[in-house]
């Protein structure tokens, strides 16, 4: 196994803009670093759990992925659109901040985020299982990937903190852009583009 390629792939996938990363950036901008850290803890814990579940039941789940994916697409799309709405209106209602940037939101979002679930289910058979088969080895890789995911999540906090003054100056515009990115994520997750072409 090419470890450098594997680690690069994991880092690129986890740090690429997605629903969780956009919510982290928005939380830093509109609420606080502390709330964004809570969100990251929840997202990281869920990411690790999904990876461990993937290790334990990879062969069973791959048979049912098409059915699970449809359900996740529907729920994930609705939830991400809801988060886009909260971020869009974030400067209008302070109570919404707590709903977006929380441990619970970070935790739950990962379980309905098809990007995360598909990544977790495919990383093992694609990169690791051809070379390693022991449950202990696979769990070590699950831990390594979880750490990579945590680094990616917390990188978005640093990015948000560095740009906070700029983002605060253009708060409404930033909220609109972040909301539109989430709407785009919801669109991509929903699979609607398959029906349009």
N, C-alpha and C positions, 0 to 999 in steps of 0.2 A: 504494500500500500504506500502511495506517495503521501507522506504525512504533511508536507508543506502544502500540497494542493488541497488536501482534506481540510486543514486548518484555515486556509485562505477561503475555501468555499463556505465553510461554516461562518466565518467572520463576515463575508460579503452578504450572505443571505440574512443574517441576523441584524446587521447594521443598516441594510437597505431600508428606505422609507416604507413604512407599513402602518397599519392602524395603531399598534402599540407605540411605535416611535413618534408618531404624530401627536398622540395624546400626551406623551411625556413632554415634548417640546411645548405644547399648549399649556400644560400644567405649570411648567417652569415660568412661562410668560405671564399667565393670568393668576396664578395662585402663589406657589412657593416651591423652592427646591425640596423642602421637607415633604410636601405632598407628592412631588414627583418621585422622590426616593421610596415612599410608601408604595406607590404604583409599581415601581421597578421591583420591589421585593415580592409583591403579589405576582407580577408577570414572570419573574425568574422562578419562583416556586412552582407555578403552574407549568412552565416550560420544562423544568426538571421532572415533574410528575408525568407529563406527556411522554418525555423521552424514556423514562423507566417503564411506563405502560407499553410503549412501543417495543422495547427490548423483550418484555415478558410475553407479549402477545402478537408479535409481528406477523407470523405466518397465518394466524387466525384472522387478524384484522384486514390483511390485504385482500382477502376474498370478498369482504364486505365494503371496501372503500367506496365503490360507486354509489351504494345506497346511503352510506354515512355522509358522503360528500354533498349530496343533494340537500339533506337535512341541514348540514352545517352551512351551506350556501344561503339558505333561506334565513335561518336564525342569525347568522353572521352579518348578512346584508342589512337586516332590520336593525340589529344592535349598532352597527357602525354608522348607519344613517342617524340613529338616535344620538350617538356621540357627536356626529357632525352638527346636529341641531344644537346640542348643548354648547359646543365650542363657538358656534356662530353667535349665540346669544350670551356668551360668557360675561361680557362686560355689562350686560343689562341686568343680570340676576346673580348676585354673589352666592346664592345657595347652590347654584349649578356647579360651582367649582369643586365642591366637596364630592359631588356625585361622579365627576370625571376623574379626578386625581386621587384615587384611594387604592388601598391594598386590595379590596374586594373587586373593584373594577379591573385592576391589572390582572388579578387571578382569573376572573371569569372570562375576560376577553380572550385569553390564550386558548381556552377550550373551544371557543366558537370561531376562531380565526383559522380558516382553511390553510393559509400560508404556513402557519406554525404546525398544524397537524400533519399536513402532507409532507412538510420538511422532516418532521420527526419520524414519520413512517417510512420515508424513502431513504434517509441517510444511512440507516443500518444495512439494509440489503444491497444498497448501491456501493457503499464505501468500506464498510467494516466487516460484515458477515462473510464475504469471500476470503477474509484473512484470519478472522478471529471468531470462535464459536462458543467459548466458555461464557457462562452467564456472568461471571465475575469480570472478565475482560470487557464484555458488552456494557456492564454497569459502570466500569471505569470510563469508557468512552461517553456514556450518558452524562457522567459528572463533568468531564472535560467540555462537552458541548454546552452544558448548562452554564459553566463558567464563561465560555465564549459569549453566550447569549447575554449574561449579566453584564459583561464588559460592554457589549453593544448598547444595551439599554442605558447604562450609566453614562456612556459617551454622549447620548442625546441630552442628558441633563447638563453635562459640561458645555455642549454646543449651545443649549438654550440659555445657560447662565452667561456665557460669553457675549451672546447677542441680545440679552435681555433689554438693555437700554434702547437698542434699535427697535426691537419688537414692541416694547412699551410705547415708544413714540408713535408707532403706526399700529396700535393695538387692534382697532376695528378691521383695518385692511389685512393684518396678519391673521386674525380670527377667520375672516372670509376665505383667505388662501388655504389655511389649515383645514377648514370645513370642506372646501372644494376638493382638497387632496383626499379627505376621508370619503367623500361622495365618490370620487374616482376609485378608491380602494373597494368600496361597496359594489360599484359597477363591475369591477374586475372579478371580485369574489362571486357575484351573483351568476356569472356565466351568460348574461344577457347578450354579450357580443357574439356568441355562437349562433344565436337565433337571428341576428341582424345581417349576417353575411351568408 
